[in-house]
Amino acid sequence: MEANKNLVKLIKLLSSDKEKANEFSSKKTKEELYEYCVSLVPGYSETEFTEFMKNLSMSSKKQNNMSEISDKDLEHVSGGTDIFETLLSVLQAFQEGKKEGNNILGNLNDMNF
């Protein structure tokens, strides 16, 4: 699905650009967050953005708990396992000490995605 590819592109951009990651982390509402993100990488609806961020947040929590992500979990991600595996590799990069990544994931959790 094209929307998920754009959202993965967004997360890769945020994970590699400290300034953009900090700006992302400063957003206080889901609406502000969506508007900021779609200005960086367009090509997805607000609903697609919200679902993707929920999956990102869920993946982060599961990875933090050292849980395996099951095939059933993968079924809930539009675009299939390739996109999800890319997302997991980005998550892993976040958790390898990148302050920006931790801020991004923390902001998603704070907004209850």
C-alpha positions in Angstrom: 0.0 0.0 0.0 1.4 3.4 -1.1 0.3 5.1 2.1 2.3 2.8 4.3 5.4 3.2 2.1 5.1 7.0 2.6 4.7 6.5 6.3 7.8 4.3 6.5 9.6 7.0 4.5 8.4 9.6 7.1 9.7 7.5 10.0 13.1 7.0 8.3 13.3 10.7 7.8 12.5 11.5 11.4 15.0 8.9 12.6 17.8 10.5 10.6 17.0 14.2 11.1 17.4 15.5 14.6 15.7 18.8 13.9 12.6 17.2 12.4 12.5 14.6 15.2 12.6 17.3 17.8 9.8 19.2 16.0 7.8 16.0 15.8 8.3 15.5 19.6 7.1 19.0 20.3 3.6 18.5 18.9 0.8 18.4 21.5 -2.1 17.0 19.7 -2.7 14.2 17.1 -4.0 16.8 14.7 -0.8 18.9 15.0 1.3 15.8 14.6 -0.6 14.8 11.4 -0.3 18.2 9.9 3.4 18.4 10.6 4.1 14.9 9.2 2.0 15.2 6.1 3.9 18.4 5.3 7.2 16.4 5.4 6.0 13.4 3.5 2.6 13.5 1.9 0.5 10.7 0.5 -1.7 9.3 3.3 -4.9 10.2 5.1 -5.3 11.1 8.7 -6.9 7.7 9.3 -4.0 5.9 7.7 -1.6 8.0 9.7 -3.4 7.2 13.0 -3.5 3.5 12.3 0.2 3.4 11.3 1.2 5.3 14.5 -0.9 2.9 16.6 1.0 0.0 15.0 4.3 1.8 15.5 3.5 2.4 19.2 2.3 -1.3 19.6 5.5 -2.5 17.9 7.7 -0.4 20.2 5.9 -1.7 23.3 6.2 -5.3 22.2 9.9 -4.8 21.3 10.6 -3.2 24.7 8.9 -6.2 26.4 11.2 -8.5 24.4 8.1 -10.1 23.0 7.9 -11.9 19.7 5.7 -10.2 17.1 3.4 -12.9 15.8 2.1 -13.5 12.3 -1.3 -12.5 13.8 0.1 -9.1 14.7 1.5 -8.8 11.2 -2.0 -9.4 9.7 -3.1 -6.1 11.2 -0.5 -4.0 9.2 -1.6 -2.9 5.8 1.1 -3.6 3.3 2.3 -6.9 4.8 5.4 -8.1 6.4 8.0 -6.3 4.2 6.8 -2.9 5.4 6.5 -4.1 9.0 10.0 -5.6 8.9 11.3 -2.2 7.6 9.4 -0.5 10.4 11.0 -2.9 13.0 14.4 -2.1 11.7 13.7 1.6 12.1 12.4 0.9 15.7 15.6 -0.9 16.4 17.6 2.0 15.3 15.6 4.3 17.6 16.3 2.1 20.5 20.0 1.9 20.0 20.5 5.1 21.9 19.1 7.7 19.6 17.5 10.4 21.7 15.3 11.5 18.9 13.8 8.1 18.4 13.0 7.7 22.1 11.4 11.2 22.0 9.3 10.1 18.9 8.1 6.9 20.5 7.5 8.6 23.8 5.4 11.3 22.1 3.3 8.5 20.4 2.7 6.8 23.8 1.9 10.1 25.4 -0.8 10.8 22.8 -2.2 7.3 23.4 -1.8 6.0 19.9 
